[in-house]
Every structure is written in structure tokens, then in C-alpha cells.
Amino acid sequence: MDGVPVPHVKMMTGAGAPHDRVTVNIIATLHAQLRGSGCRPTTDDIALRTGIATLRRPDVTVECTDLVRDTHERRSLRLVVEVLSLSTSSIDRFRKLDEYRRHPTPRCILLVEPRFPSAVLYRRRDDAWAAEIYETISDVIDLPENGARLALADIYEDVEFEPTRRPD
């Protein structure tokens, strides 16, 4: 700290512009739909404990509990959203996904690709998880567990896609 390296701490750099735009779009869309419901989207500033010594910071979550002041951890959440990055995509798709699925409270886990329209929703069904794939800009992800829905058109509003992948 104060310019002195801290051993054994992994630091992340900031997100790229498409990642940030997708994250903001998801938060804005969820916030508008959840207003007054007792549920609210949160940012990656609040951590999720996935193990005794493991804290994760999903890009977006939805919590439906009373606000707890003076905490830096989420307690009970319904939705976890990871916007994928090239540098961490395999960690997000495998290690983090497994940790989120083992956590007792999420009902849905959404992985969103910022470079082209693609989202995978994992929905908890009793003790199993079912995957749903969305790849068309006109697709809508229904989230009745959260009282919301996410249209891919809203998620990708004002996002420029890579030249090789254009929306349908």
C-alpha cells in the first residue's frame, strides 16, 4: 500500500469499455424494473463469500433483503451476473461458476459476453442447474425469480460489436 507492493494479493485492472457498458446497461435495466419491490441490483463493490478464504466480486447481483449497513459482503442474493473478459473468461466460466452454484442463495447465474450477443443463464431447479442460451439480439431473458427480465437489446444498447460478430 502507499506504493509498496503487497505480497499474495491479486489485483484486477479496470474493465474495458464494452464490459463497462454492458454492466451499466444491466444495472440500469434491473434497477428500473425492481424499484419498489424490495430487490435491488448491486455492483462489484460488495463481495460475495464463496469459501472460507474466498471472496468474489460479481459484476452485478440482485439482492432481495433489507439493506445491512457497514458490510462489505452480500448475504443473500438471487441473481449473479458475470460480464466476461478475455483475460478471465475461463475462470468466470468454470471456477467462479462452480463457486456460485455451491453458494446456497443464488437462484440464477448469468454469464454475458460483451464482444457479441451471447448470454448463458444457469437457473437453479431444486438441487440441479439448467442452462439456457441466448444469442439473438431480440432474445429476452425472463427472471421471474427476481421479478425482472433482461432483453439482449437492452444489455447491448450502444455496444459496438467486433467486426466478425454482428447481431442477428
N, C-alpha and C positions, 0 to 999 in steps of 0.2 A: 504494500500500500504506500501511498505518497511517493510513487515512482520506484519502489523497491519490489522486486518480484516476490510473489507469494508461492511457495512450493506446493505441489499437489492440488492446485486449483485449476480447473479447466474453464477458460473464459471463452465466450462467444462474441463474435463481431456482430454488428448490426445487420439487419436483413436488407436484401436488395429491394429495389423499387417495386417490382411486380409482387413480391412476397408481402411487402408492406401494404400495397393497395388492396390485395385480396383479403388480408387480415382486417383492415379497416372496413372494407365492404361487408364482411361477415359480421363484425361487431355492430355496425350501423343497422344492418338489416334485422339482426336479432333484437337489438335494443328497441327499435320501433315496434316490433311485434310483442315483446314481453313487457312493455311499460304497463305498470299497474297490476301485473299478475303475481308479484312476489318472487319472480325469477328475474335474473339479470345476467348479461354477458360480462365476463371479466377478462382482463388482459394477462399477458405473461409476467406481470409484476408480482402476482400472487402465485406461490408454488403449490405443487401437489406432491405429497409424500407418497412414494410408491414402494418404499422399503425403509428399513431402519435408518440407513445412512444415505438414502437416495431421494433427492428432490428433483422433480421435473417441472418445467415451465411451459406448459402447452400454450400455443399462440392465443387461443380463445377457449373459454369454458363457459358453461351456463350453470349457475348455482340457483337453487330454489330454497334457500334457508334465510333466516334472519342474518343481517349484517353483524359480523363479530369484529369489533374494533380491536386494534392492537394485535392483529395476527398477520403473519406473512405466509400462511398456508391455507389452502382450501380444505374444507372439512367434508362437505357433501356436495357433489355435483352431478348433473345429469348428462351433460354433453362435454366431450373433449374434442378440440379441433387442433390438428397439426397441419400447418401450411408447409409443404415440403420444400426443402432446399437441396440443391445439387450436392453440397458438401455433407449433409446429414441424412439424406434420403433413406439409406439402408438402415440407419439407426432408428429413424422415425417409423419405418415400415415393419421393423422386426422387434428390436429390443424395447423401444418405448411402447409399441402397440401391445406387446405381451405384458408389460408392467401395467398399462392402463386396463387391460382386460382382467388382470388379477385384482385390481382395486375394487372394493365392494360397491361403490356408489355410481359410477357412470353407467348410463343406460345406452348411450350411443357414443361412438368414436368416429370422427370424420377426418379422413386424410385428403387434403386438397393439393393438387398440382398447380402451381402458379404460372407455368410456362405455356400451358394449353388446357382446354376444358376437360378436366378429369377429376372425379372425386369418388372415393370409396367410403361407404358408410358401413360400419360394423354396429349391428343392433343386438343388444342382449335379449335373448329369448330363453327365459328360465336360467339354466346353467350353461347354455351354449351361445355362441355368437354367430350371426348370419351376416354375410357380406352382400352389399348392394352396390352396383357400379353405375355411375352416371358419367356420360361422355358427350352428351349433346347439349349445346348451349341453351336449348329450350327445356331441358330436364328440370324437374322440381323435386327437391328432397323433402319429403314430409317428415316432420319431427313431432308427432303427437305427444311423445314423452316429455317434450319441452314446451308444448303449446306454440310451435313455430313451424315454419317451412323456409327452405332456402332455395331460391331459383338460381341456377347456374348463371343466368343472365345478370342477376344482381351481384353474385360473387365476383364475376369477371367484368363488372362495369368499369369502363375506362382502362382496361388492361390490354396492352398490346402483346399479341402472341408472337412466338418465334415464327419466322417465315415459313418453316417446313410444316407447321401445325396450325391450321386455320379452323375456326369453329364451323360447325355444320350450319 
